[in-house]
Amino acid sequence: MKRAVIGWDIGGAHVKAVMLGGQGEIVRVLQQACALWKGLPLLEDAIKYVLHHWQMEAWACDHAVTMTGELVDLFDNRLQGVRAIAETVQDYLPHAEFYLASAAQGAGFTASVAGQEAHIASMNWHASAQCLATNMTDSAMLVVDIGSTTCDITLCDQHQVVPVGWSDAERMAKLGLFYTGVVRTPLMALGPLITWLAPGQAQPEPRHIAAEYFATTADVYRVLGELSPDYDLAETADGQGRSMVDSMRRLARMVGHDVEDKTDDAWQSLALAFKAAQLNQLQQAIQSIMARAPRPPQIMVGLGAGSFLVAALAQRLGLAYQPATAWMSAGNLQLKQDAEVCFPAYAVARLWQAWH
């Protein structure tokens, strides 16, 4: 039996941790808000919180780490960010190993980031795809991870990851990395127009939306009842609460209204209009990836807090949908669902066990 291992995904807004037992079963999952752009002490606090909450010492487990937090504007560049995050991690998890991947060297783990920064930076998408590709059939599939901020779209075929690029810049240029998520995305990013069928209207009509940080996608999915409070950890656009009326008030501002101007049904329909706009953007990005695939994918695997959108997209595109939970081992479904939201952390832990 292997030692237990904790997988860590250190992002710019959250720290996610998944503990696996010696046989690969999910034991614990925890996601912590961590506004890393405000300073490295917040990362220190998040790591200490996980260890304290789980009542364990760092040496009691092995630790596998992936990161995207090097992107935050606390750092001058990614190289500086990778080094700073690694140093902070090693202060608290001295034997941690970092996931890396490249076209030339393949994928693996390293205890030292020196000279490997470019292959460590923002490789959590690769870890997720690698973990699934290793365990799935020979069929071509799309791994779609919709998180709080971004969407990663990765093709896998013949048990191999087939990326459209390796760096963020390359993947953004070809839509493998698409900046839209279900919590932190400003709704103005879904504009400048949306099509809204307001109550009492015979036909939907285009509406100009405010190019202001009035509301985020979390408001949309709170109003629609599709975002679990467990994954709704980011600050709201106006710093106010997360209640239904607060969320509707922020949505109303996006089209120049006060929440009192119309009934709740109107704001529900406006939320649906923003959801449709986001789905349309995601569908176009996914179709762009599919058009480049050597052979058509048959399966779409959904990950992240926005996996409910992946299921809807698979139906639109005529692909079979499979949740990542199907390949996880855990004592209950809730642990699997939580680990699916934190899948890169699960993936690096699982890959660490498989490769050591």
N, C-alpha and C positions, 0 to 999 in steps of 0.2 A: 504494500500500500504506500502511495506517495504521501509526502507531507502536505498539509493544508497550504493553500496559497491565496493571497489577496491580490486581485487585479485592480489597478487604479487607472482611471481616465481623468486626467487633470486638464480641465477646460478653462476658458476665460471667464465663465459665469458659474460653473458648477464643478465640484469634485465628486466623482462617482467611484464607489468601491464595492466589489463583489468578492465574497469569500467562498472558495470551493473546498470541500472536504477531500480526503485522500483518494476517493474514487470518482472525483469530478462532479459530485453533487453540490448544488447551491445550498450554502449554509446561511449566509447573511447577505443583505444588500442594503446599501445606504447611499443616498444622494444628498449633498450639502450645497447650498448656495455659497458661492465664493467669487466675489467681484474682484478678480485678480488685478484688474487695472488700477485698483486703489492701493495695491501694495502687497509685497510678499508675506507680510505678517498674517494676512487673511488666509493664505495657503497653509501656513504653519498651523493656524487655528483649526482649519478644516481637517488636516491630517491628525492633529491631536484629538479632535472631537471624535473622529472615527475610532481611533484606538481606545479612547476612554469609554465611548458609548458601548463598544464591544468588550470592554473590560479585559484588555489583553495588552501584552508587551509586544513591541515590534519584532523581537527575536522569535516569537512563538510561531511565526508563519514565514514562508517565503513571500516575496513581493515582486509583481510584474507590473510595469508602468508604461502607459502611453500618454501622449499629451497633445493638446492644441492650444494651451494657454500662452505659448510663446508668441501668439499673434497679437496679444493685447498691447495697447499703446503705452504701457508702463516701460516697455523695452524699445530700444532704438531699432532693433532688427531681430529676426528669428534666431540667429546664432546666439546672440546675447540672451534671448529668452530661454532657449533650451538649456544653456549653461546655468542660468540663475535658478530655473525650476529644478534641474537635476541636483544642484547643490543643496537646495532647500529640502528636497525629498531625501537626500542621503543623510542630512542632519538628523532626520527622524526615523528613516528606514535604511540603515547603513548598508544592508546587503541587497538593496533593490536592484533589479535589472530592467533595462529599458528596451522596448520593442523598436526594431528598426527594419526598414525594407527598402530595396532599390532594385532597379532593373538588372544591374550587374551582379549583385551579391545575393539576391533573394531576400528572404525574411529570417529573422532570428532575434536574439537578445544580446545585450551587452551591458556590462557593469560600468563601463566608462563611456562618456559621451564625447570625449575629445576626438575631433576629426570626423565624427559621425553625425554631427548636428543636423545636417541637411536630410539625413536618412531617418532621423528620429522625429523631426518636426512634423506635426500633423499627420501621423500615420495611423491614427485610430481607425479610420475607414478601412485601411488595408487589413488591419488585424481582424476586424469584423468579417470582412469578405473571406479572408484566408481561413478563418475558423469554420465558416459555413461551407466553403468550397471543399475543405478536407473531409467533411462529414456527409456531404450530399451525393446525389447520383451524378452520372456523367452528363446529364442534361445541361444545356445552357440556361442560366438563370440570372435575374437581376436582383441585387441586394439594394434595397432602398431604405435608408435610415433617415427619418425625418425627426429631428430633435427640436430643441427649444429655439434654435437660431438658424441652423443650416440643414440642407438635405444632401446626403451623399448617395450617388447613384453609381453602382459598380457592377460591371458584368463579370460573371464567372462561367467558365466552360471547361469541361474535362478535368475537374478538380483543381483548376488553376484560376487565379485572379487575372483578369484581362483589363487593366486600367487604361483610361483614355489619356492619362498623364500621371506624373509622380508628384510634382509640386502643386501647391494651391493654385498658382498662376496658370499652370497647364490645365489643371482640372476645371478651373473656372472658365477658361477660354473655350472648353469643349462641353461645358455644362455637367461634368461629372460631380462638381461641387457647385451647388446652387444655394445662394443665400436667401433661404426662406424657411421659417420654422413655425411651430405652433404656440410659442410663448412670447418671444422677444422681438419678433419682426414688426417694425412700425407699419401700420396699415397704409401709409402713403406709398410704401414700396409696391403695393398691389395696384396702384393707379397708373395714370392720372384719372382714369374713368372706371367706374364699375356700372354694371347693369342691375338696377334695383326695381323689383316689382313690389311697390309699397301697397299696403292694404287700401282698397278702394280704387286702385288704378286698373284699367282694363288691360293694359300692356306694360311690360317692363320698359324702363327708359334709362338711358345713360345718365349717370350723375358724376359731375366733377367732384373729386375729393380733395380735402385740404392737404397741402404739402406742409403739414405740421405734425410734430410728435404728440398728437392728441391721444392716440390709442394704439394698442398692439394686437397681434393675433390671439393672445391670451384672452382678451375681451371677447373676441368672436366665439372662441370655443368654450368659454365660461357660459355665455348666453345660450349657446346651443347644448350645453350639458355634456360636452365631449372631452373636456380636459379634467383629468383627475386632480384634486387639490394636492395630492402627494407629489405631483410633477410641476405644480404651479408655484415656483419659488422665486421668480424674478420680481423686481420692483415694478409697480404699475407706472404708466406714462406720467400721471399727475401726482404720484406719491400717495394717492388715496387708497381706499380699500378694494377688496376683491368681490364685494357683494354683487348680486345681479343688477341692482339699480346703479351702482357705481360703474359697472362695466357698460351698461346701456348708456349712461351719461357720456362716457368717453366715445362710444360709437356714434352717438348723435352729433357730437362736435365735428366728426369727420365730414359730415354733409351739411354743416352750418346750422344745425338745430340744437335746441335744448331738449333734454329728455322729456320734459313736460309737454312738448309740442304734440306728441303722438302717443298712441297706446303701446303697450309692451309688444303687441303683435308686429308693429312696424319695425321695432328694433330687432325682433327675431328675424324678420325677413331681410333686414339690412345685414345682419350677421350671416345669413345664408348667401347673400350676394357677395360678401367678402370671401366666404369659403369657396364659392364657385370661381372667383377670380384667382384664388391661390391654387385650386385644383387645375385650372387651365394652364397656369404657368408651369406647374409641375409636370403636367402631361406633355407639354411641348419639350421640356428638358429630357424626359424619359424617352420620348420618341426620337429625339436627336441621338441618344446613346444607342437605342435599338437599331437605328439606321446604319450605324457603324459596326454592328456585331457581325462576326464571321458567319454565324448561323443564328436564326431567330431564337430568342429566349422563350421558353415555355412556362416558366415559373417566376413569380415575383415574391420575394421574401421581405417581410416588413419588420422594421426595427424602430425603436425610439418612441418618445412620448407621442409622436404623430403617426404611429403605425396604423391608426384607424383611417387615416387618409390613404395609406398605401393600399389597403384593402379596396377602397373605392376606386383608386387608380387602376388596380389590376382588373377590376370588373370593366372599367371603361375600355381598357386595351385588350380585353379578351384573353388575359393570362390567368393561369391558376394561381391563387393566393395561398401562401403558407406562412404562418407566423413563426418567428424564430423559436418560440417556446416549444415547438414540436421536437426540437433536438436537445432540449435541456432536461437535466435530471434534478428533481427537487422534491421535498416532502409535501409541498402544496402548490397550487396554481398561483397564488399571490406572489410567492418567491420567484416563480418563473416570469410572471408579468413584470415585476420590478426589475429583474435582471435583463429582460428584453429592452426596457427603457435605458438601462445602463450597459448595453450590449458590448461596447468596446472594452469595458472593464472585465466583463465576463470572458470575452474572447482572449484577452492577453493572459488571463489566469489559466484558461483551458489550453491555450497553445503552450504556455510555460510547462504545464504538466505533461503535455504530449511530447515535448522536445527535451525534457530533462530526465 
